[in-house]
Amino acid sequence: MVYMKKPKKNISLDQLAAMVAEGFEHTASKEGQVKLEVKVDKLETRMNRLEQGQEEIKLRLDGVAYRFELMDLQKRVQLLEKRVGFSR
């Protein structure tokens, strides 16, 4: 194999500065994208936890009687107790 030397190309300081700046911009945009993806993952995790917590609350509340139902039942029991002569 014969290796040929590449001819040297003179680069001005402005060209070098532009190349370095472009490299930094590319790296910064990648870093920003990674940070955004991490934040989205964290947000999804938090949303899933909230939804799971809401489901647990709903399951607990399914067996709970509403206040107006309890008040109605209390009145009915008091009326029955009064009719049968039961006193506390």
PDB file of N, CA, C and O in Angstrom:
ATOM      1  N   MET A   1       0.828  -1.182   0.000  1.00  0.00           N
ATOM      2  CA  MET A   1       0.000   0.000   0.000  1.00  0.00           C
ATOM      3  C   MET A   1       0.870   1.243   0.000  1.00  0.00           C
ATOM      4  O   MET A   1       1.882   1.334   0.695  1.00  0.00           O
ATOM      5  N   VAL A   2       0.456   2.142  -0.765  1.00  0.00           N
ATOM      6  CA  VAL A   2       1.183   3.401  -0.860  1.00  0.00           C
ATOM      7  C   VAL A   2       0.304   4.478  -0.249  1.00  0.00           C
ATOM      8  O   VAL A   2      -0.825   4.706  -0.683  1.00  0.00           O
ATOM      9  N   TYR A   3       0.838   5.124   0.749  1.00  0.00           N
ATOM     10  CA  TYR A   3       0.110   6.217   1.394  1.00  0.00           C
ATOM     11  C   TYR A   3       0.570   7.533   0.795  1.00  0.00           C
ATOM     12  O   TYR A   3       1.760   7.819   0.667  1.00  0.00           O
ATOM     13  N   MET A   4      -0.414   8.303   0.443  1.00  0.00           N
ATOM     14  CA  MET A   4      -0.090   9.616  -0.096  1.00  0.00           C
ATOM     15  C   MET A   4      -0.381  10.659   0.959  1.00  0.00           C
ATOM     16  O   MET A   4      -1.401  10.599   1.646  1.00  0.00           O
ATOM     17  N   LYS A   5       0.490  11.582   1.080  1.00  0.00           N
ATOM     18  CA  LYS A   5       0.262  12.664   2.015  1.00  0.00           C
ATOM     19  C   LYS A   5      -0.764  13.618   1.429  1.00  0.00           C
ATOM     20  O   LYS A   5      -0.733  13.966   0.249  1.00  0.00           O
ATOM     21  N   LYS A   6      -1.678  14.027   2.308  1.00  0.00           N
ATOM     22  CA  LYS A   6      -2.655  15.021   1.877  1.00  0.00           C
ATOM     23  C   LYS A   6      -1.970  16.384   1.883  1.00  0.00           C
ATOM     24  O   LYS A   6      -1.186  16.706   2.775  1.00  0.00           O
ATOM     25  N   PRO A   7      -2.282  17.150   0.890  1.00  0.00           N
ATOM     26  CA  PRO A   7      -1.678  18.477   0.891  1.00  0.00           C
ATOM     27  C   PRO A   7      -2.238  19.307   2.049  1.00  0.00           C
ATOM     28  O   PRO A   7      -3.430  19.251   2.353  1.00  0.00           O
ATOM     29  N   LYS A   8      -1.367  20.063   2.675  1.00  0.00           N
ATOM     30  CA  LYS A   8      -1.803  20.907   3.783  1.00  0.00           C
ATOM     31  C   LYS A   8      -2.652  22.044   3.248  1.00  0.00           C
ATOM     32  O   LYS A   8      -2.348  22.669   2.232  1.00  0.00           O
ATOM     33  N   LYS A   9      -3.730  22.281   3.979  1.00  0.00           N
ATOM     34  CA  LYS A   9      -4.631  23.352   3.597  1.00  0.00           C
ATOM     35  C   LYS A   9      -4.527  24.434   4.667  1.00  0.00           C
ATOM     36  O   LYS A   9      -4.697  24.164   5.855  1.00  0.00           O
ATOM     37  N   ASN A  10      -4.258  25.605   4.252  1.00  0.00           N
ATOM     38  CA  ASN A  10      -4.149  26.699   5.210  1.00  0.00           C
ATOM     39  C   ASN A  10      -5.539  27.119   5.651  1.00  0.00           C
ATOM     40  O   ASN A  10      -6.405  27.410   4.826  1.00  0.00           O
ATOM     41  N   ILE A  11      -5.741  27.147   6.958  1.00  0.00           N
ATOM     42  CA  ILE A  11      -7.031  27.522   7.527  1.00  0.00           C
ATOM     43  C   ILE A  11      -6.835  28.808   8.308  1.00  0.00           C
ATOM     44  O   ILE A  11      -5.904  28.939   9.104  1.00  0.00           O
ATOM     45  N   SER A  12      -7.715  29.734   8.068  1.00  0.00           N
ATOM     46  CA  SER A  12      -7.621  31.000   8.796  1.00  0.00           C
ATOM     47  C   SER A  12      -8.195  30.815  10.201  1.00  0.00           C
ATOM     48  O   SER A  12      -8.915  29.854  10.475  1.00  0.00           O
ATOM     49  N   LEU A  13      -7.866  31.740  11.066  1.00  0.00           N
ATOM     50  CA  LEU A  13      -8.390  31.690  12.433  1.00  0.00           C
ATOM     51  C   LEU A  13      -9.906  31.802  12.442  1.00  0.00           C
ATOM     52  O   LEU A  13     -10.567  31.177  13.271  1.00  0.00           O
ATOM     53  N   ASP A  14     -10.458  32.581  11.540  1.00  0.00           N
ATOM     54  CA  ASP A  14     -11.909  32.722  11.464  1.00  0.00           C
ATOM     55  C   ASP A  14     -12.564  31.399  11.062  1.00  0.00           C
ATOM     56  O   ASP A  14     -13.607  31.022  11.598  1.00  0.00           O
ATOM     57  N   GLN A  15     -11.939  30.704  10.115  1.00  0.00           N
ATOM     58  CA  GLN A  15     -12.483  29.407   9.693  1.00  0.00           C
ATOM     59  C   GLN A  15     -12.401  28.395  10.831  1.00  0.00           C
ATOM     60  O   GLN A  15     -13.336  27.628  11.061  1.00  0.00           O
ATOM     61  N   LEU A  16     -11.276  28.399  11.537  1.00  0.00           N
ATOM     62  CA  LEU A  16     -11.096  27.501  12.671  1.00  0.00           C
ATOM     63  C   LEU A  16     -12.114  27.813  13.765  1.00  0.00           C
ATOM     64  O   LEU A  16     -12.700  26.902  14.352  1.00  0.00           O
ATOM     65  N   ALA A  17     -12.320  29.088  14.035  1.00  0.00           N
ATOM     66  CA  ALA A  17     -13.294  29.500  15.053  1.00  0.00           C
ATOM     67  C   ALA A  17     -14.694  29.050  14.653  1.00  0.00           C
ATOM     68  O   ALA A  17     -15.464  28.589  15.496  1.00  0.00           O
ATOM     69  N   ALA A  18     -15.027  29.180  13.368  1.00  0.00           N
ATOM     70  CA  ALA A  18     -16.344  28.758  12.896  1.00  0.00           C
ATOM     71  C   ALA A  18     -16.518  27.250  13.049  1.00  0.00           C
ATOM     72  O   ALA A  18     -17.590  26.785  13.435  1.00  0.00           O
ATOM     73  N   MET A  19     -15.461  26.478  12.746  1.00  0.00           N
ATOM     74  CA  MET A  19     -15.551  25.016  12.887  1.00  0.00           C
ATOM     75  C   MET A  19     -15.735  24.623  14.354  1.00  0.00           C
ATOM     76  O   MET A  19     -16.535  23.741  14.666  1.00  0.00           O
ATOM     77  N   VAL A  20     -15.003  25.268  15.241  1.00  0.00           N
ATOM     78  CA  VAL A  20     -15.115  24.964  16.671  1.00  0.00           C
ATOM     79  C   VAL A  20     -16.505  25.340  17.180  1.00  0.00           C
ATOM     80  O   VAL A  20     -17.120  24.587  17.935  1.00  0.00           O
ATOM     81  N   ALA A  21     -16.993  26.502  16.767  1.00  0.00           N
ATOM     82  CA  ALA A  21     -18.326  26.951  17.186  1.00  0.00           C
ATOM     83  C   ALA A  21     -19.396  25.968  16.715  1.00  0.00           C
ATOM     84  O   ALA A  21     -20.322  25.643  17.457  1.00  0.00           O
ATOM     85  N   GLU A  22     -19.259  25.504  15.482  1.00  0.00           N
ATOM     86  CA  GLU A  22     -20.224  24.538  14.934  1.00  0.00           C
ATOM     87  C   GLU A  22     -20.196  23.236  15.746  1.00  0.00           C
ATOM     88  O   GLU A  22     -21.239  22.642  16.020  1.00  0.00           O
ATOM     89  N   GLY A  23     -18.999  22.807  16.123  1.00  0.00           N
ATOM     90  CA  GLY A  23     -18.879  21.596  16.931  1.00  0.00           C
ATOM     91  C   GLY A  23     -19.540  21.763  18.283  1.00  0.00           C
ATOM     92  O   GLY A  23     -20.204  20.846  18.767  1.00  0.00           O
ATOM     93  N   PHE A  24     -19.368  22.928  18.902  1.00  0.00           N
ATOM     94  CA  PHE A  24     -19.995  23.197  20.194  1.00  0.00           C
ATOM     95  C   PHE A  24     -21.510  23.230  20.067  1.00  0.00           C
ATOM     96  O   PHE A  24     -22.214  22.689  20.919  1.00  0.00           O
ATOM     97  N   GLU A  25     -22.019  23.859  19.011  1.00  0.00           N
ATOM     98  CA  GLU A  25     -23.458  23.928  18.806  1.00  0.00           C
ATOM     99  C   GLU A  25     -24.055  22.533  18.651  1.00  0.00           C
ATOM    100  O   GLU A  25     -25.115  22.234  19.201  1.00  0.00           O
ATOM    101  N   HIS A  26     -23.370  21.695  17.905  1.00  0.00           N
ATOM    102  CA  HIS A  26     -23.840  20.325  17.690  1.00  0.00           C
ATOM    103  C   HIS A  26     -23.878  19.566  19.011  1.00  0.00           C
ATOM    104  O   HIS A  26     -24.846  18.868  19.310  1.00  0.00           O
ATOM    105  N   THR A  27     -22.817  19.709  19.796  1.00  0.00           N
ATOM    106  CA  THR A  27     -22.748  19.031  21.098  1.00  0.00           C
ATOM    107  C   THR A  27     -23.820  19.568  22.033  1.00  0.00           C
ATOM    108  O   THR A  27     -24.468  18.790  22.734  1.00  0.00           O
ATOM    109  N   ALA A  28     -24.020  20.883  22.059  1.00  0.00           N
ATOM    110  CA  ALA A  28     -25.016  21.491  22.938  1.00  0.00           C
ATOM    111  C   ALA A  28     -26.417  21.037  22.567  1.00  0.00           C
ATOM    112  O   ALA A  28     -27.235  20.782  23.451  1.00  0.00           O
ATOM    113  N   SER A  29     -26.711  20.930  21.274  1.00  0.00           N
ATOM    114  CA  SER A  29     -28.043  20.500  20.866  1.00  0.00           C
ATOM    115  C   SER A  29     -28.283  19.044  21.243  1.00  0.00           C
ATOM    116  O   SER A  29     -29.401  18.684  21.612  1.00  0.00           O
ATOM    117  N   LYS A  30     -27.268  18.210  21.159  1.00  0.00           N
ATOM    118  CA  LYS A  30     -27.407  16.811  21.573  1.00  0.00           C
ATOM    119  C   LYS A  30     -27.655  16.726  23.075  1.00  0.00           C
ATOM    120  O   LYS A  30     -28.504  15.960  23.530  1.00  0.00           O
ATOM    121  N   GLU A  31     -26.905  17.519  23.841  1.00  0.00           N
ATOM    122  CA  GLU A  31     -27.042  17.514  25.299  1.00  0.00           C
ATOM    123  C   GLU A  31     -28.444  17.993  25.687  1.00  0.00           C
ATOM    124  O   GLU A  31     -29.070  17.418  26.577  1.00  0.00           O
ATOM    125  N   GLY A  32     -28.928  19.021  25.034  1.00  0.00           N
ATOM    126  CA  GLY A  32     -30.266  19.539  25.306  1.00  0.00           C
ATOM    127  C   GLY A  32     -31.331  18.511  24.999  1.00  0.00           C
ATOM    128  O   GLY A  32     -32.316  18.393  25.728  1.00  0.00           O
ATOM    129  N   GLN A  33     -31.139  17.766  23.922  1.00  0.00           N
ATOM    130  CA  GLN A  33     -32.096  16.733  23.547  1.00  0.00           C
ATOM    131  C   GLN A  33     -32.105  15.622  24.587  1.00  0.00           C
ATOM    132  O   GLN A  33     -33.171  15.125  24.950  1.00  0.00           O
ATOM    133  N   VAL A  34     -30.945  15.232  25.064  1.00  0.00           N
ATOM    134  CA  VAL A  34     -30.854  14.183  26.081  1.00  0.00           C
ATOM    135  C   VAL A  34     -31.538  14.644  27.356  1.00  0.00           C
ATOM    136  O   VAL A  34     -32.282  13.879  27.970  1.00  0.00           O
ATOM    137  N   LYS A  35     -31.294  15.894  27.765  1.00  0.00           N
ATOM    138  CA  LYS A  35     -31.920  16.431  28.971  1.00  0.00           C
ATOM    139  C   LYS A  35     -33.433  16.459  28.816  1.00  0.00           C
ATOM    140  O   LYS A  35     -34.161  16.137  29.755  1.00  0.00           O
ATOM    141  N   LEU A  36     -33.911  16.843  27.637  1.00  0.00           N
ATOM    142  CA  LEU A  36     -35.347  16.887  27.379  1.00  0.00           C
ATOM    143  C   LEU A  36     -35.946  15.490  27.463  1.00  0.00           C
ATOM    144  O   LEU A  36     -37.021  15.307  28.034  1.00  0.00           O
ATOM    145  N   GLU A  37     -35.253  14.500  26.897  1.00  0.00           N
ATOM    146  CA  GLU A  37     -35.752  13.124  26.947  1.00  0.00           C
ATOM    147  C   GLU A  37     -35.819  12.629  28.385  1.00  0.00           C
ATOM    148  O   GLU A  37     -36.765  11.934  28.755  1.00  0.00           O
ATOM    149  N   VAL A  38     -34.830  12.978  29.198  1.00  0.00           N
ATOM    150  CA  VAL A  38     -34.823  12.573  30.611  1.00  0.00           C
ATOM    151  C   VAL A  38     -35.991  13.225  31.342  1.00  0.00           C
ATOM    152  O   VAL A  38     -36.665  12.582  32.146  1.00  0.00           O
ATOM    153  N   LYS A  39     -36.227  14.503  31.059  1.00  0.00           N
ATOM    154  CA  LYS A  39     -37.341  15.202  31.710  1.00  0.00           C
ATOM    155  C   LYS A  39     -38.678  14.597  31.300  1.00  0.00           C
ATOM    156  O   LYS A  39     -39.571  14.454  32.135  1.00  0.00           O
ATOM    157  N   VAL A  40     -38.827  14.245  30.040  1.00  0.00           N
ATOM    158  CA  VAL A  40     -40.066  13.626  29.569  1.00  0.00           C
ATOM    159  C   VAL A  40     -40.262  12.273  30.255  1.00  0.00           C
ATOM    160  O   VAL A  40     -41.377  11.944  30.662  1.00  0.00           O
ATOM    161  N   ASP A  41     -39.191  11.486  30.386  1.00  0.00           N
ATOM    162  CA  ASP A  41     -39.289  10.193  31.063  1.00  0.00           C
ATOM    163  C   ASP A  41     -39.716  10.375  32.515  1.00  0.00           C
ATOM    164  O   ASP A  41     -40.569   9.642  33.014  1.00  0.00           O
ATOM    165  N   LYS A  42     -39.116  11.359  33.192  1.00  0.00           N
ATOM    166  CA  LYS A  42     -39.478  11.624  34.588  1.00  0.00           C
ATOM    167  C   LYS A  42     -40.932  12.067  34.695  1.00  0.00           C
ATOM    168  O   LYS A  42     -41.646  11.659  35.612  1.00  0.00           O
ATOM    169  N   LEU A  43     -41.367  12.902  33.758  1.00  0.00           N
ATOM    170  CA  LEU A  43     -42.746  13.380  33.760  1.00  0.00           C
ATOM    171  C   LEU A  43     -43.714  12.217  33.552  1.00  0.00           C
ATOM    172  O   LEU A  43     -44.741  12.136  34.226  1.00  0.00           O
ATOM    173  N   GLU A  44     -43.392  11.321  32.627  1.00  0.00           N
ATOM    174  CA  GLU A  44     -44.243  10.156  32.387  1.00  0.00           C
ATOM    175  C   GLU A  44     -44.318   9.280  33.631  1.00  0.00           C
ATOM    176  O   GLU A  44     -45.385   8.767  33.968  1.00  0.00           O
ATOM    177  N   THR A  45     -43.190   9.106  34.314  1.00  0.00           N
ATOM    178  CA  THR A  45     -43.167   8.306  35.538  1.00  0.00           C
ATOM    179  C   THR A  45     -44.056   8.935  36.601  1.00  0.00           C
ATOM    180  O   THR A  45     -44.823   8.239  37.267  1.00  0.00           O
ATOM    181  N   ARG A  46     -43.952  10.254  36.761  1.00  0.00           N
ATOM    182  CA  ARG A  46     -44.778  10.945  37.760  1.00  0.00           C
ATOM    183  C   ARG A  46     -46.253  10.860  37.410  1.00  0.00           C
ATOM    184  O   ARG A  46     -47.090  10.667  38.291  1.00  0.00           O
ATOM    185  N   MET A  47     -46.578  11.002  36.134  1.00  0.00           N
ATOM    186  CA  MET A  47     -47.980  10.902  35.706  1.00  0.00           C
ATOM    187  C   MET A  47     -48.518   9.505  35.981  1.00  0.00           C
ATOM    188  O   MET A  47     -49.651   9.357  36.438  1.00  0.00           O
ATOM    189  N   ASN A  48     -47.721   8.483  35.708  1.00  0.00           N
ATOM    190  CA  ASN A  48     -48.154   7.111  35.976  1.00  0.00           C
ATOM    191  C   ASN A  48     -48.410   6.899  37.455  1.00  0.00           C
ATOM    192  O   ASN A  48     -49.376   6.234  37.831  1.00  0.00           O
ATOM    193  N   ARG A  49     -47.547   7.462  38.304  1.00  0.00           N
ATOM    194  CA  ARG A  49     -47.745   7.343  39.755  1.00  0.00           C
ATOM    195  C   ARG A  49     -49.031   8.035  40.187  1.00  0.00           C
ATOM    196  O   ARG A  49     -49.784   7.500  41.001  1.00  0.00           O
ATOM    197  N   LEU A  50     -49.283   9.230  39.641  1.00  0.00           N
ATOM    198  CA  LEU A  50     -50.508   9.953  39.973  1.00  0.00           C
ATOM    199  C   LEU A  50     -51.748   9.171  39.551  1.00  0.00           C
ATOM    200  O   LEU A  50     -52.713   9.069  40.308  1.00  0.00           O
ATOM    201  N   GLU A  51     -51.714   8.623  38.344  1.00  0.00           N
ATOM    202  CA  GLU A  51     -52.855   7.846  37.859  1.00  0.00           C
ATOM    203  C   GLU A  51     -53.079   6.611  38.731  1.00  0.00           C
ATOM    204  O   GLU A  51     -54.218   6.258  39.038  1.00  0.00           O
ATOM    205  N   GLN A  52     -52.004   5.969  39.122  1.00  0.00           N
ATOM    206  CA  GLN A  52     -52.110   4.789  39.975  1.00  0.00           C
ATOM    207  C   GLN A  52     -52.695   5.176  41.331  1.00  0.00           C
ATOM    208  O   GLN A  52     -53.537   4.459  41.871  1.00  0.00           O
ATOM    209  N   GLY A  53     -52.257   6.298  41.880  1.00  0.00           N
ATOM    210  CA  GLY A  53     -52.793   6.780  43.151  1.00  0.00           C
ATOM    211  C   GLY A  53     -54.265   7.098  43.049  1.00  0.00           C
ATOM    212  O   GLY A  53     -55.023   6.804  43.973  1.00  0.00           O
ATOM    213  N   GLN A  54     -54.689   7.694  41.945  1.00  0.00           N
ATOM    214  CA  GLN A  54     -56.100   8.001  41.746  1.00  0.00           C
ATOM    215  C   GLN A  54     -56.923   6.721  41.666  1.00  0.00           C
ATOM    216  O   GLN A  54     -58.024   6.659  42.212  1.00  0.00           O
ATOM    217  N   GLU A  55     -56.410   5.720  41.003  1.00  0.00           N
ATOM    218  CA  GLU A  55     -57.121   4.440  40.911  1.00  0.00           C
ATOM    219  C   GLU A  55     -57.285   3.814  42.291  1.00  0.00           C
ATOM    220  O   GLU A  55     -58.339   3.260  42.605  1.00  0.00           O
ATOM    221  N   GLU A  56     -56.233   3.902  43.122  1.00  0.00           N
ATOM    222  CA  GLU A  56     -56.315   3.359  44.478  1.00  0.00           C
ATOM    223  C   GLU A  56     -57.372   4.093  45.294  1.00  0.00           C
ATOM    224  O   GLU A  56     -58.126   3.472  46.043  1.00  0.00           O
ATOM    225  N   ILE A  57     -57.428   5.422  45.148  1.00  0.00           N
ATOM    226  CA  ILE A  57     -58.429   6.214  45.861  1.00  0.00           C
ATOM    227  C   ILE A  57     -59.827   5.830  45.396  1.00  0.00           C
ATOM    228  O   ILE A  57     -60.730   5.662  46.216  1.00  0.00           O
ATOM    229  N   LYS A  58     -60.011   5.692  44.099  1.00  0.00           N
ATOM    230  CA  LYS A  58     -61.327   5.314  43.572  1.00  0.00           C
ATOM    231  C   LYS A  58     -61.762   3.954  44.102  1.00  0.00           C
ATOM    232  O   LYS A  58     -62.926   3.764  44.455  1.00  0.00           O
ATOM    233  N   LEU A  59     -60.832   3.012  44.159  1.00  0.00           N
ATOM    234  CA  LEU A  59     -61.179   1.688  44.676  1.00  0.00           C
ATOM    235  C   LEU A  59     -61.588   1.756  46.141  1.00  0.00           C
ATOM    236  O   LEU A  59     -62.513   1.057  46.556  1.00  0.00           O
ATOM    237  N   ARG A  60     -60.914   2.583  46.925  1.00  0.00           N
ATOM    238  CA  ARG A  60     -61.271   2.733  48.338  1.00  0.00           C
ATOM    239  C   ARG A  60     -62.635   3.383  48.502  1.00  0.00           C
ATOM    240  O   ARG A  60     -63.400   3.015  49.394  1.00  0.00           O
ATOM    241  N   LEU A  61     -62.940   4.345  47.646  1.00  0.00           N
ATOM    242  CA  LEU A  61     -64.189   5.091  47.775  1.00  0.00           C
ATOM    243  C   LEU A  61     -65.394   4.337  47.222  1.00  0.00           C
ATOM    244  O   LEU A  61     -66.531   4.705  47.516  1.00  0.00           O
ATOM    245  N   ASP A  62     -65.175   3.309  46.444  1.00  0.00           N
ATOM    246  CA  ASP A  62     -66.299   2.555  45.891  1.00  0.00           C
ATOM    247  C   ASP A  62     -67.173   1.961  46.992  1.00  0.00           C
ATOM    248  O   ASP A  62     -68.390   1.876  46.830  1.00  0.00           O
ATOM    249  N   GLY A  63     -66.579   1.552  48.101  1.00  0.00           N
ATOM    250  CA  GLY A  63     -67.349   0.929  49.173  1.00  0.00           C
ATOM    251  C   GLY A  63     -67.848   1.903  50.212  1.00  0.00           C
ATOM    252  O   GLY A  63     -68.471   1.482  51.186  1.00  0.00           O
ATOM    253  N   VAL A  64     -67.598   3.191  50.043  1.00  0.00           N
ATOM    254  CA  VAL A  64     -68.002   4.183  51.035  1.00  0.00           C
ATOM    255  C   VAL A  64     -69.381   4.731  50.686  1.00  0.00           C
ATOM    256  O   VAL A  64     -69.659   5.088  49.542  1.00  0.00           O
ATOM    257  N   ALA A  65     -70.241   4.788  51.712  1.00  0.00           N
ATOM    258  CA  ALA A  65     -71.584   5.350  51.501  1.00  0.00           C
ATOM    259  C   ALA A  65     -71.499   6.871  51.503  1.00  0.00           C
ATOM    260  O   ALA A  65     -70.664   7.463  52.187  1.00  0.00           O
ATOM    261  N   TYR A  66     -72.366   7.478  50.738  1.00  0.00           N
ATOM    262  CA  TYR A  66     -72.395   8.936  50.683  1.00  0.00           C
ATOM    263  C   TYR A  66     -73.115   9.477  51.914  1.00  0.00           C
ATOM    264  O   TYR A  66     -73.955   8.797  52.504  1.00  0.00           O
ATOM    265  N   ARG A  67     -72.781  10.693  52.289  1.00  0.00           N
ATOM    266  CA  ARG A  67     -73.344  11.309  53.493  1.00  0.00           C
ATOM    267  C   ARG A  67     -74.864  11.395  53.428  1.00  0.00           C
ATOM    268  O   ARG A  67     -75.536  11.097  54.416  1.00  0.00           O
ATOM    269  N   PHE A  68     -75.420  11.796  52.289  1.00  0.00           N
ATOM    270  CA  PHE A  68     -76.882  11.920  52.205  1.00  0.00           C
ATOM    271  C   PHE A  68     -77.565  10.565  52.385  1.00  0.00           C
ATOM    272  O   PHE A  68     -78.672  10.497  52.919  1.00  0.00           O
ATOM    273  N   GLU A  69     -76.917   9.494  51.946  1.00  0.00           N
ATOM    274  CA  GLU A  69     -77.485   8.161  52.154  1.00  0.00           C
ATOM    275  C   GLU A  69     -77.480   7.806  53.638  1.00  0.00           C
ATOM    276  O   GLU A  69     -78.443   7.234  54.149  1.00  0.00           O
ATOM    277  N   LEU A  70     -76.396   8.146  54.325  1.00  0.00           N
ATOM    278  CA  LEU A  70     -76.305   7.869  55.757  1.00  0.00           C
ATOM    279  C   LEU A  70     -77.345   8.670  56.535  1.00  0.00           C
ATOM    280  O   LEU A  70     -77.965   8.145  57.460  1.00  0.00           O
ATOM    281  N   MET A  71     -77.538   9.926  56.171  1.00  0.00           N
ATOM    282  CA  MET A  71     -78.529  10.767  56.849  1.00  0.00           C
ATOM    283  C   MET A  71     -79.929  10.198  56.646  1.00  0.00           C
ATOM    284  O   MET A  71     -80.725  10.156  57.583  1.00  0.00           O
ATOM    285  N   ASP A  72     -80.230   9.761  55.425  1.00  0.00           N
ATOM    286  CA  ASP A  72     -81.541   9.174  55.136  1.00  0.00           C
ATOM    287  C   ASP A  72     -81.761   7.900  55.959  1.00  0.00           C
ATOM    288  O   ASP A  72     -82.836   7.696  56.523  1.00  0.00           O
ATOM    289  N   LEU A  73     -80.747   7.058  56.022  1.00  0.00           N
ATOM    290  CA  LEU A  73     -80.854   5.824  56.802  1.00  0.00           C
ATOM    291  C   LEU A  73     -81.006   6.116  58.291  1.00  0.00           C
ATOM    292  O   LEU A  73     -81.753   5.427  58.987  1.00  0.00           O
ATOM    293  N   GLN A  74     -80.311   7.123  58.776  1.00  0.00           N
ATOM    294  CA  GLN A  74     -80.414   7.484  60.186  1.00  0.00           C
ATOM    295  C   GLN A  74     -81.837   7.931  60.521  1.00  0.00           C
ATOM    296  O   GLN A  74     -82.367   7.546  61.563  1.00  0.00           O
ATOM    297  N   LYS A  75     -82.456   8.724  59.672  1.00  0.00           N
ATOM    298  CA  LYS A  75     -83.844   9.171  59.883  1.00  0.00           C
ATOM    299  C   LYS A  75     -84.796   7.981  59.884  1.00  0.00           C
ATOM    300  O   LYS A  75     -85.707   7.907  60.708  1.00  0.00           O
ATOM    301  N   ARG A  76     -84.580   7.053  58.957  1.00  0.00           N
ATOM    302  CA  ARG A  76     -85.462   5.888  58.867  1.00  0.00           C
ATOM    303  C   ARG A  76     -85.346   5.009  60.106  1.00  0.00           C
ATOM    304  O   ARG A  76     -86.348   4.499  60.608  1.00  0.00           O
ATOM    305  N   VAL A  77     -84.128   4.834  60.596  1.00  0.00           N
ATOM    306  CA  VAL A  77     -83.920   4.015  61.799  1.00  0.00           C
ATOM    307  C   VAL A  77     -84.566   4.704  63.005  1.00  0.00           C
ATOM    308  O   VAL A  77     -85.209   4.047  63.824  1.00  0.00           O
ATOM    309  N   GLN A  78     -84.399   6.007  63.112  1.00  0.00           N
ATOM    310  CA  GLN A  78     -85.012   6.733  64.222  1.00  0.00           C
ATOM    311  C   GLN A  78     -86.534   6.597  64.184  1.00  0.00           C
ATOM    312  O   GLN A  78     -87.162   6.425  65.229  1.00  0.00           O
ATOM    313  N   LEU A  79     -87.131   6.672  63.003  1.00  0.00           N
ATOM    314  CA  LEU A  79     -88.582   6.517  62.856  1.00  0.00           C
ATOM    315  C   LEU A  79     -89.013   5.111  63.277  1.00  0.00           C
ATOM    316  O   LEU A  79     -90.006   4.950  63.986  1.00  0.00           O
ATOM    317  N   LEU A  80     -88.263   4.095  62.837  1.00  0.00           N
ATOM    318  CA  LEU A  80     -88.586   2.715  63.228  1.00  0.00           C
ATOM    319  C   LEU A  80     -88.450   2.523  64.737  1.00  0.00           C
ATOM    320  O   LEU A  80     -89.305   1.896  65.363  1.00  0.00           O
ATOM    321  N   GLU A  81     -87.389   3.054  65.318  1.00  0.00           N
ATOM    322  CA  GLU A  81     -87.183   2.941  66.753  1.00  0.00           C
ATOM    323  C   GLU A  81     -88.325   3.601  67.515  1.00  0.00           C
ATOM    324  O   GLU A  81     -88.784   3.077  68.530  1.00  0.00           O
ATOM    325  N   LYS A  82     -88.777   4.738  67.032  1.00  0.00           N
ATOM    326  CA  LYS A  82     -89.876   5.469  67.679  1.00  0.00           C
ATOM    327  C   LYS A  82     -91.164   4.649  67.609  1.00  0.00           C
ATOM    328  O   LYS A  82     -91.910   4.595  68.587  1.00  0.00           O
ATOM    329  N   ARG A  83     -91.441   4.003  66.459  1.00  0.00           N
ATOM    330  CA  ARG A  83     -92.666   3.211  66.282  1.00  0.00           C
ATOM    331  C   ARG A  83     -92.685   1.957  67.174  1.00  0.00           C
ATOM    332  O   ARG A  83     -93.735   1.574  67.691  1.00  0.00           O
ATOM    333  N   VAL A  84     -91.525   1.328  67.347  1.00  0.00           N
ATOM    334  CA  VAL A  84     -91.490   0.117  68.159  1.00  0.00           C
ATOM    335  C   VAL A  84     -91.244   0.422  69.644  1.00  0.00           C
ATOM    336  O   VAL A  84     -91.233  -0.488  70.473  1.00  0.00           O
ATOM    337  N   GLY A  85     -91.050   1.684  69.966  1.00  0.00           N
ATOM    338  CA  GLY A  85     -90.865   2.078  71.353  1.00  0.00           C
ATOM    339  C   GLY A  85     -89.466   1.808  71.881  1.00  0.00           C
ATOM    340  O   GLY A  85     -89.284   1.644  73.087  1.00  0.00           O
ATOM    341  N   PHE A  86     -88.510   1.762  71.030  1.00  0.00           N
ATOM    342  CA  PHE A  86     -87.134   1.528  71.455  1.00  0.00           C
ATOM    343  C   PHE A  86     -86.491   2.870  71.779  1.00  0.00           C
ATOM    344  O   PHE A  86     -86.538   3.812  70.988  1.00  0.00           O
ATOM    345  N   SER A  87     -85.893   2.931  72.960  1.00  0.00           N
ATOM    346  CA  SER A  87     -85.193   4.172  73.328  1.00  0.00           C
ATOM    347  C   SER A  87     -83.768   3.821  73.759  1.00  0.00           C
ATOM    348  O   SER A  87     -83.495   2.725  74.249  1.00  0.00           O
ATOM    349  N   ARG A  88     -82.935   4.721  73.575  1.00  0.00           N
ATOM    350  CA  ARG A  88     -81.522   4.480  73.896  1.00  0.00           C
ATOM    351  C   ARG A  88     -81.210   4.869  75.302  1.00  0.00           C
ATOM    352  O   ARG A  88     -80.068   4.734  75.741  1.00  0.00           O
TER     353      ARG A  88
END
